[in-house]
């Protein structure tokens, strides 16, 4: 029998490796940006077209590559980062596997221009699907430029698997922000379809965070700093009152590398214990520096998972450091409940000397003297000798007894019991609905009773109201006396701009949309001013995976999200009138049987069912 095992050609092996390394355009952005950082660049530009499907270009002013290196960098497992196996445990660079460029070149058209500072000419290389099309010298500036075009051109199934342009663009922005936050000492610029999205100058950690996440981020940051033998921790956490429902602003960086760790996230949540509402997620931007030999990065090609030598110690340090910072900056409540805050010494008085109070004395005052005290002393109160009050019995002296005796007076001793209606015409009002455990509403019907889930029922009612106002007629709006500013990140502002027309149909009125905030001057009738931020945050979270293309799907998504945010929650007490109103509105809906999320809103129980329960 002949041998059947054989080595795969390099271009086939590269395509297989690309399945893990390059999952979407954002993966290419991450690899190219990290290569630019490793090249000691101080200025990095990212240019995107059509969310990376047609062009991803990264330009840096780093050290560049020689002619030999520029050809060799596209080979598998070729890298300048490590030399031997021991180097894996002392990594100081982003990349080390030597797979990224070979994988990218296997599934795209790649054009690379690079030049070292001491060389007169640079190198211009064109590769299409792992095939070198041309290599020639060229006059170039110092640094390297990678242009990746027509991603997945030779894997149609993978290209069709990509999400909408909005979703892919959001993933690219996420990767860009992660690299930019880890390196505030580098100037980053990002362009999408010819327009500038980010321009982040060289700054410190705090300023870089503020430049990425709008200007209002600065006021909600609490600094965290701790230095130990096994960990140097610095960064910022958000104040509890700014916590959101989503995890959009949660970042861990270990040795300037973004990571995801559920264990460390639990440590942060433990530090916030008792300070957050149910379901709220705090913001945090934490930079951990640990000795390279105590971590293992080589877990997954994306390098977002890390194994630590002593996770328990890191957990304890992280939790205590955050808790200390929250207490130090008066974010967490103090334990001295009897303390009077009015007696606290202001900071500006801490170096001020105490002043002795001045005392004024009226030396002519005699409390036993009959005459009045001296009027010249203004601060002394005037005293008046109390006059003797008459006895209370003297108040009735001189009153004449009336000639009419009490016995002769006639009093009305029977209540008027007459009625405008006959007793047979008045029906006693019967209670029609009952609330159980502040969750269910029970209402009797002819055949038995109906049990309604108040949350799902209200979701259905609100959903149909919003959908009707968006598709059939213009919704009414309540105007605010003063416009309400709400702050969002640049990506969220772009989402709101796309949804503006649909939101205005529900009753929102946008006075202005700026780069980092929106001004709202009108709200839907059933939305209060305190709920508006929650409603929009929930909506943006629901649309993270992209805005539907057709208008009905877009309206449907908005109506569902707003109905879920504004519906009566489980545990809310309803008056009898509110219960009846909810029941009537539910059965006036087109589809009262299910909620907008296809869950049953009510069940019926007949008298026969009840009889069976009691049968022996």
Secondary structure, DSSP 8 states (H G I E B T S, - for coil): ---------HHHHHHHHHHHH-SSHHHHHHHHHHHHHHTT-SEEEEEEEGGGTSEEEEEE-S----HHHHHHTTSTT--SS-SSGGGGGS--SS--SS-HHHHHHHSSEEEEEEE-TT-SSEEEEEEETTEEEEEEEE---SEEEEEEESTTTT-HHHHHH---HHHHHHHHHHHHHHHHHH-TTSEEEEEETTEEEEEE-S--HHHHHHHHS-GGGGGGEEEEEEE-SS-EEEEEEE-GGG-BSS-TTEEEEETTEEE--HHHHHHHHHHTTTTS-TT-B--EEEEEE--GGGEE-TTSTT----EES-HHHHHHHHHHHHHHHHHHTT-S--S-TT--GGGS--GGGTT-----------TT--TT-SS---TT-TTS-----------GGGGGTT----SS-GGG-----S-----SS-GGG-------EEEETTTEEEEE-SSEEEEEEHHHHHHHHHHHHHHHHHHTS---EEEEEEEEEEE--HHHHHHHHHHHHHHHHHT-EEEEE-SSEEEEEEEETT--TTTHHHHHHHHHHHTTT---SSHHHHHHHHHHHHHHHHS--TT----HHHHHHHHHHHHTSTTTTB-TTS-B-EEEEEHHHHHHHH--
